[in-house]
């Protein structure tokens, strides 16, 4: 019997091909490659070849898809992968979990979660006071690409096995629905198909805002990407204090591709990221979120 996460990883890759997110141009350039970089094109193409030859995926030839379209599709597929895996880890991390794709157009914002509900009040104040808005800016309002949040518990559920709480105690506990709180943000997932623009660095800015502006428990803050170039991965993955970890959509294939067609510097950079546990495979993400 194949493992759940192994099946989900295979399905994730299959969907990348079937939705024309991961494609080749008529010149043989992969959609996640930087067309101006010989190294990027070689590594990205080798990853596609490995997935097609060994996993028997079918790749389409598409000459032009907008970066915004690719990014949105990658976000959706990342959300689908998490929905297929994380809720099945109830023995490791029990709870009622909701996994949603947010983005800037969703009505749900970080202020809709317990750790950040005070930001809604701050937003109201800045909307009424131009000087305050100019001083504070609006960086504190973050709309992650994908979120995982935990629903609250009724007292009857908390007391199911034995009497744990009553009306005299635990009056401010966040997980208790009777206290009138909001859902708990468990994870903020930034999905970046590539890291060819400064927008990829927004992930670090969002992470710092989530850390700085929270009240209470800090959610997991992770990045999922299909970027093929180790030096660009390093620009976000190296260092600690903001992002938990960067997860690659096909790390095992990336390692092989870099060894086969990458430069010595690329091999060394990738080894540093992997051995330093700053870059992991997408299959590691569900279990890491269960911690």
N, C-alpha and C positions, 0 to 999 in steps of 0.2 A: 504494500500500500504506500503510495507516494505521500510525502508530507504535505500538510496544508499550505505552508509558506512556499514550498517548492512549486506547488501547483499555481499558487497566486503569482509568483514571480514569472512563471512561464506565461500565464494569462496576461500579465501586465505587458510583457514584451510583445505578445501576439496582438494585443490591442493597439500598441504603439504603431505597429505595421498596418493593421487593418483600418485605423482611422487616418492613415496617411500623415501621421505625426513624424515617424521615422521613415524617410524615403531616400531615394537616390535621384539625382538629376540625370539627364541624358548623357552628361559628361562623367557620371559615376561619383558625384560628390554627395556625401550624406547630408541630410537636412540639419544635423546638429554640428556640422563642421564650419569653421571660419574659412570662407573661400579665398581669403588673402593669405592664409597660413598653410604652407606645405605640410608641416607636421600635424596640424589639426585635421587636414583632409585625409592624411594617411592613417592616422589612429582611428578616426571616426569610421572610415571605410572598412578597416580591418574588424572593428567591433560588429558592424553590420554583417560582414562575411561570416564571422564566427556564429552569429545568431541564426543566419540563414542556413549555413552548411550543417551545423550540429544540432540546432533545435528545430530545423525544417520550417522556419517561418518564411513567408512570401513577402518580398519587398516590391513596392510599386515605384515606377519612374514618374516623378512629378518635378517639373522645372521651376515652379514658383508658388510658394505659399508664404503668406505674411508671417513675420515673426510673432505678431500679436496672436494670430490664430494658433500657431504652434504652441505658444505659451499657455493659452487657455486650455487647449486639448491636453497638454501635459499636466496641468493642475487637476483637471477632471479625472484623468487616469490615475494620478497619485491618490486622489480621494477614494477612487474605486478600489485600489489596492489595499488601502487601510481599512475600508469597510469589509473587505473580504477576509482580513486577517485579525486585526486587533480585537474586535468584539468576541472572537473565539477563544481568547486567553482568559476566560473567567476564573479558571483555577489559579492563575497567577495574579490577575488584577480584576477582582469582581467589581461590578457596577453597571449602571445603565448608561451606555455611552451613545453620544450622537456625534457623527462625523460629517462636516459640512464644508463645501467650497464657499468661501466668502468673497474676497475681492472687493473692489471699491463700489460695486453696484448693489451689493447686498445690504438689506436694511439692518442686519445683525452686525454689531460692531463690538470691539473689545469692552466697551462700557456696559454691555449687556451681561457681563460675567461678574461674579462676586468680587474678584480681586481688583476690578477696574471700574466698578459702578460709579465711583466718585468722579470719574472723568466726564460723565454726562453733565454733572453739575458745573464742572469747570468750563465745559463747552458752552453752557447756557450763559455763564458770566462773561466769557470773552465775546459772545455774540452781541451782548448788550453794551460792551465797553471797548471801544476801538483802541484806547491806550493800553489796556490790559492785553488785548489780542496781539498788539504789536510787540509787547514785552515777552509774552509767553509763546507766540507762534501757534502752530497747530500740529507740531510733531508728536505730541502726546497721544493723538488719535491714530491708532494703528488698525489696519484691516488686513489681517493675514490671509494668505491664499487659501489655506485649509486649516480648520480647527477641529479639535476633539474636546468635547466638554462632557461633564458628568452631571446627570440630573440629581436633584435632592431627594432625601428619603422622608417618608411619612413616619411618625412615631410608631405606628403599628408595625412597620417594617424593621425599624431599629430594635424594637422590643419583641421581635418574633420568637427568638430562642429563649430569652429571659428579659426581665424588666431592666432596661439600661438607663432610660431617662424618664423623668416625669416633669410636672409643671414648675418644679422648684430649682432645677439645675439645667446646665447646658443651654442657657437662654440666648447665647450669641454664637453658637457653633454653626459654621457655614453650611455643613452638610445636612442640617436639620431643616426640613421644609416648613415646620411650624414656626420657625423664626422669621419667615417671610423674605428670605434671601434670594439671590439669583444663582443660576447654574455655575458650576466651578469649571474654569478653563483648565483643561488638562495638558493640552499641547497646541503650540502654534507651529504650523508647517509652511515653510516658504518653498514653493515649487518653481525652480528656475530651469527652463529647458537648456539654456546656454548661459554663459557668463561673458558674453562679448561686449556688453555695454555697462555703463556705470550703474544702470538699474539693478544689476545683480548685487551691488554693494548696499542697496536698500535693505537687504536681509539683515545686515549687521546693524544698521540704524534702527530698524524695527525691533531687533533683539534688545538693544540698549534701552529703547523706550519701554519695552515690556518689563525689563528688569528694574528700571528706575521708577516707574510710575505705579507699581503694583502695591496693593495692601494684602498681606498674607502670603500664601503659598505661591512660589514661582512655577509657572507651567514649563513643560519641556519646550525648548526652542530649537528647531532643527531645520535644515535645508536639504531638499531633494533636487538633484540635477542630472542632466545628461551631457554636461560639458566634457569634451574629450581631452582637453589640454591640461596636464598636471600643474603647470605654472599658474593657470587661471583658477584651478581648484584650490591651489595653495593660497591665492590672494584672499580667499574667504575662510578656508579651513584652518590655516595656521594661526596659532595663538589661542588663548583661553580667556574666559571671562564674559563672553557674550553668547555665542552659539554653542549648543551642546555638542553637535557634530554635524558634518556634511555627509549625506548618503547618496551614493551613485547608483543610477538605474541599472548598471551592469558592471560592477566593479571587477568581478572575476574575469570578464571578457576584456575590460580595460587594461588590467595588469598584463594579460597575454599580449594584447595589441601593442602596448608601449614597449614591451620587451622585444617584440618582433620588428616593429617599424619605427619606434621612437628613438630620440637621441639619448646619449648617456645622461645628460642633465635631466631629461624627462623621466628616465628610469629612477634616478636618484631621488628626485623630488617626490615621485609617487611612493617610493619605499618609505620615505620620511613620513608622509601623510598616513600611510597604512600602519606602519609600525608604531607611530605616535598616537594611534587611535583617533585621528582627526578626520579620517575618511573611511566610511564603511559601505557595505553593500545594502541595497534597498531591503534585502531579506532580513537584515539585522534590526531594521527600524521597529517592527511590531513588538519584538521582545524587549528592546530598549525602552519603549514607551510603557511597558508593563512594570518598570522599576518604580 
